[in-house]
Amino acid sequence: MHVAARQRILATLPDDALVLDVGGWAVPFPRADWMLDLGSYATRGTWGYEGDREAERFTEARWVQRDICDREPWPFADDQFDFAICSHTLEDVRDPVWVCAELARVARAGYIEVPSRLEEQTWALQGAWTGWSHHHWLIDVDQAAARIDFLFKSHAVHAQPNRFPAGFRESLSDVDRIQSLWWEDTFAARERILFTAEELDGDLSGFVAAHAPPPAPPRARWRAAISRLTR
């Protein structure tokens, strides 16, 4: 979770607010009163912690281990929680639209954070491919409309000109690497389905063209080439 979002949540939530963290097994949010994740309580925090582990408010009894996409309603009442957090989870799961529907059902407000397409469409981010290997979706967040759109991450994302060049991610700020949605009452989620190759290529390459940095001046390109050769 972005540090500014974590600070905002901690600063604005009343102490008696009931908080749910969905998908927080790898990096739990200690302020959460309940956790919902496929991972176990015993193995929580594999990748770190969103703050101080000693400040955990949830307990093993309030850790619900289950598949959040199993199409069975989560074991919580409507509007049971004052606030729900779902950070860097929706891009990983097979049915993010279902997860969003359950988030909106069980909580009155919440915060969602996902990778930006600027990051997810960058070549050689993790290996010789585009984006993160375990992510299934390209995601667009519209804060004004309180809506999240999911586009299946097709193999077409690996082709030029549907990707940003290697190293592009390093030019992005921490804020540009993520997208977030602060929501109250409810929000919308949908899958965008593009049926033809032309539609898909147009969407992918169009996004890259709209956000690509301007070409470097000839002198800068020459210096960059010399630098690569002399490493």
N, C-alpha and C positions, 0 to 999 in steps of 0.2 A: 504494500500500500504506500502511496506517496506520502511523504512525511507531513506535508501541509494538510492533507486530508485526515491523517491520524490526529494531528493536533487540533483540528477543527472539531472532530468528533468528541475528543476528550474534553475540550473546553466548553462545548455547548450542551452535551447530554447531561440531564440531571442525574444525581447519584442513584435515584430510585427508578430510573428508566430501565426497562427490561430489554436486553440486547441479545440478538441471535447472530452468530457468525456461521455462514454457510460456505463450506469448502475451505475452512481455515486450518486443516490438519497440518500442512507443511509449514505454515507460518501463522500460528494462532494469534488472535487478538485478545489479550488478557482481560480487557474490559467486558468481553462478552459473558453473559450469564449462562447461555446455552451454546453448544456447538453441534453442528450437523455435518457429517463428512463420512466418506467411505473408509477413510483411515481410522486407526484405533487411537484411543486415549493414551495408551501406553507408549505409542511411537510418535506422538505429536511433537511438532517443532523440529522436524527433520532438516528444514532449511533455515531455521532461525526463529525469531520471535518479533512480533510487532510491539516492542516495548519490554517491560520487565516481567519475566516469567513468574516471579514471586507475587505479582499482583493479580494472578488469575482469580477471576470470580466464578468461572464455571468449575464444575467438579466432574469426577468420573460418572456420577449419577446423572449429570446433566449433559453428558456427551452421547449423542445419538449417532450410532454407527450404522450407515445404510447407504444404498445407492440412491442418490438424490434425483436420478432420472428414471426411476422404476415405474412411473405412472401411477403410483399409489400416493394419495395425499400424505404430506408430512404429518407426523403425529403431534400437531399443534392446532389450536383453535384459531378461527378467523380473528385477525387483529390481536393476537395474543401478545405480540411484541411491540414495544414502542419504536424500535429501530432494528434494522437488519443490515448486516454487512456481507457483501459477496465480492471479494477482491481476487482478481486473477484466477477465476474458476470457470466462468462461462465459456471461455475460448477452449477449454479442455474437454468439456463434456459433450455427450452425443445428442442431448436434447436441451439446449439452453432456453428454448422458448417455454418449455414446461417448468424449468427451474425459475424463470422470471415470473410465471403465473403464480407459482407457489410463494415466492417472495412477496408479491403484491397481496396475496391472500392472508398470510400469517403476520404481516407487519404493517404498521401505519405509516412508516417512512423508512428510508434507508439510503445506503451508499453502495454503488457498484463501480468497480474499476476493472478495466480490461486493457490489453495492449492496443496501441494505435496502429492503424494500417501503415503509417509511416515506418514503423518498426517491422511489422509483420510482412511487409512486401520488400524488405531489404535482403539482398543476396549475401550469402556467406556470413550470416548472422551467427549460426551455430555450426554449420558444416557446409558442404558444397551444394547448398540448396537455399531456397528463399524462406526467411522467417524461422520460427521455432518448429522443430520436427513434430512435437506432440500437440500442436494446436490445430484444431479442426476448422476454425472459422475466421473469416475476415469480418470485422465488426465496425459498424458506424453508430455513433451515439449522437442523438439530437436532444440536447438539454432543453431547448425551448419547447419542443413538442413532447418531451418526456417519453422518448421512444428509443428503442435499440433495434437495429437491423442486423441480421446475421446472413452472411453470404458464405456458402460452403467453400472451403479453401481447396479449390481444384488444383491438379498438377499443372494447369496452364499458368499458374503464378510463377513457375520457375523459368518461363521463357522471356526473352527480351521481346518487346519493350515493356513487359508487364511487371517489372521489378526495378527497385532502386539499386544502384551499384554497391559493391562491397565497400564498407567503410561509411556509408551514408548515415547509419545509426549514430556513429560517433559525432556527427554534426548536429544531432538533435539535443535539445534540452531535456531534463527529466520530465517536464510537463508535456513536451511534444511526444514522448515515448508512450504515453498512456492516454486513455479516454476515460471519462468518469460521468456518472449520472447521480445527482442528488435528487431524490424523489420524495414526494409526500402524497398520501392517500392511495395513489396507484400510478402505474406507468404501463406503456405498451411494449410488446416485443413481437417480432415477426421474422420469418425467414424470407429472404429475397431469392427467388429462383429465376435463373437466366437460362433459357432453353437452347439458345443457339451459340455456336462458337463465336459468331460476330458480336453478340451481346456481351458475352463474357470477356472477350479480348478488349472490347470497347470500354467496359467498366474498369478492368485492371489497368490497361495502358492509359486510359483517360485520367485515372487517379494519379498515376506516376507523372504524367505530363503536367498536371495541374500543380504538383507539389515538388517537382524536381528543381534542384538549385540551378542557377544560371551557369552556362559553361564558363570555365576558367579562361582568362585571357591567354593568348598564345604563349607568352613568356612564362606564365605560371604553369601551363601544361608542360612546357619544355623542362622547367626546373623539377616538376614532380616526376617526370620520366627519368631524369638523371638521378634523382634521389633513389628511385626504385632500383636502378641498375647498380648503384654503388653500395647498397645495403649489404 
